[in-house]
Amino acid sequence: MRRRVQRARDPSVCAGRRRMMRGSRGTTLVELLVSILMVSILMVMVVGIVAPSFKIFMRMQKTQFAQMILDNTLQELKGQTREAVGYVKIYGTAAADGSGVLAADGSDTGGALEYMNTDGYVVLLSAGGCPETAVYRGTIQTGTADAAESGQMLLRYYWQRGTAGAADSEYFYKTDGAYSARAVTTSFARGYYMGNYLSLQFAFPSGTSEGDAVSYLEVTARLYEEPECINLVAEDSAVLDFRYLLTRKDGVTAKEGSVSGGAAPP
């Protein structure tokens, strides 16, 4: 019979095996929590450094976009007013509720501009919005234009009654108690302003009075974050040069008429 020989174990080998087993036992919960805590601290530090820089970048980008919007707006203003004829008038305001224009005199500066174009229409240009407006063609109401909110460039067209620039020149801002116009349009879609709100301020040259010849106006365009014109984003100014010499008019031009009474838009 074979004898089973029991070999003596080498103590150094056993110790080495135990060390290997301890080294491969994995990560404990405490070690994992400590690692997560360290990573979180590092992330907070990185965010604290990067966040202000990102905010500055976003603010600069928003300002650049706003400046591009103002540049295009001013170019559109120059194109719209370049061919103005007859007279020019500035209103202190032209509000979204319709106030500020009807039976109002002109002003040295203000947010609404009135002039005539070469097609014979009176043009009322502003950024203050307007109420729901009845659209007339002659004495016939052809439709209704929705109310336009403030903060965008708005153009309203009216038939001129009388001679352009004369004492009896006028148009009907209201007909039979309702705000009226020949047409109502905006120069750009509302989304064009990228959530900002446009404000326009027109001004006659210094020293100009009613009846004086006018060859240009000054305009300042501003973009705000809020419709109440707070939190200014960008601002720019330009000179609106007229191709033809115009006459400053401050007298009342926007009046109220009645279709049934015979005082209908021509």
C-alpha positions, 0 to 999 in steps of 0.5 A, spaced: 500 500 500 502 506 498 503 511 504 500 518 503 505 523 505 503 529 508 507 535 506 509 541 510 506 547 508 511 553 507 509 559 512 511 564 507 507 561 501 500 561 505 502 568 507 502 570 500 496 567 498 492 571 504 495 577 502 492 576 495 485 574 497 485 581 501 488 585 495 482 582 491 476 583 496 473 589 492 471 596 494 468 597 501 462 602 502 466 607 506 471 607 500 465 608 495 462 614 499 469 617 500 470 617 492 463 620 491 464 625 495 471 627 492 468 627 485 462 631 488 467 637 491 471 637 484 465 638 480 462 643 484 469 647 484 469 646 476 462 648 476 463 654 480 469 656 475 465 655 468 458 657 470 460 665 470 464 664 464 458 661 461 453 666 463 458 672 460 458 668 454 451 667 453 450 675 455 455 677 450 452 672 445 445 675 446 448 682 446 451 681 439 444 678 436 440 684 439 445 688 435 444 685 429 436 685 430 437 693 431 442 694 425 436 690 420 431 694 424 434 701 422 436 699 415 428 697 414 426 704 417 431 708 412 428 704 407 421 705 409 422 713 410 426 714 404 421 716 399 416 720 404 413 726 401 409 732 403 409 732 411 412 729 417 409 729 424 412 726 430 407 723 436 409 723 443 406 716 443 402 711 440 399 706 445 397 699 444 390 701 446 390 706 441 391 712 445 396 718 443 394 719 436 387 721 435 386 728 435 393 729 438 398 734 436 405 733 434 411 733 438 419 735 438 420 727 440 416 721 440 415 714 439 410 714 433 412 717 426 407 720 421 408 721 413 406 720 406 408 715 401 409 716 394 402 712 393 398 717 397 397 713 403 399 716 410 403 712 414 403 711 421 410 708 424 411 705 431 413 700 436 407 701 441 402 696 438 395 697 436 388 695 438 384 691 433 383 695 427 377 695 422 380 695 415 377 699 410 377 700 402 373 706 400 367 706 404 367 698 405 369 694 411 373 689 408 376 685 414 379 686 421 386 686 423 388 683 429 391 687 435 398 688 435 402 687 441 407 692 443 415 691 442 415 690 434 415 695 428 408 696 426 406 700 420 398 702 419 396 705 412 390 711 411 387 714 406 389 722 405 383 727 405 385 733 402 392 736 400 398 733 403 401 738 408 395 743 407 391 745 413 385 741 411 389 734 411 387 729 415 385 721 415 380 717 419 384 714 425 377 711 427 370 710 423 364 709 427 367 709 433 372 703 431 379 704 430 380 703 422 385 703 417 387 701 410 392 696 412 396 694 418 402 690 417 408 689 421 415 689 418 418 683 421 415 676 425 414 677 432 419 671 433 424 676 429 426 679 436 428 673 439 424 674 445 426 682 446 421 688 445 423 694 440 422 701 442 423 707 437 424 714 439 424 719 433 426 726 434 426 733 429 433 736 428 434 741 434 431 748 432 425 745 428 418 748 428 412 747 425 412 749 418 419 748 417 422 744 411 425 738 414 430 733 410 432 728 416 430 725 422 434 722 428 431 715 431 434 711 437 432 704 437 432 700 443 431 692 445 428 691 452 427 684 455 420 686 458 415 689 454 414 695 459 421 697 457 426 695 462 432 691 462 435 694 456 439 689 452 442 693 446 441 700 443 443 704 437 441 710 433 441 713 426 439 718 421 433 718 417 435 722 410 429 724 406 429 724 399 424 729 398 424 735 402 418 735 407 414 740 412 414 739 419 406 738 421 404 739 428 397 740 427 391 735 428 391 730 422 388 723 425 380 724 426 374 720 427 369 720 421 362 716 420 361 712 414 353 713 415 354 720 416 357 721 409 364 722 412 367 716 409 374 714 408 375 716 400 
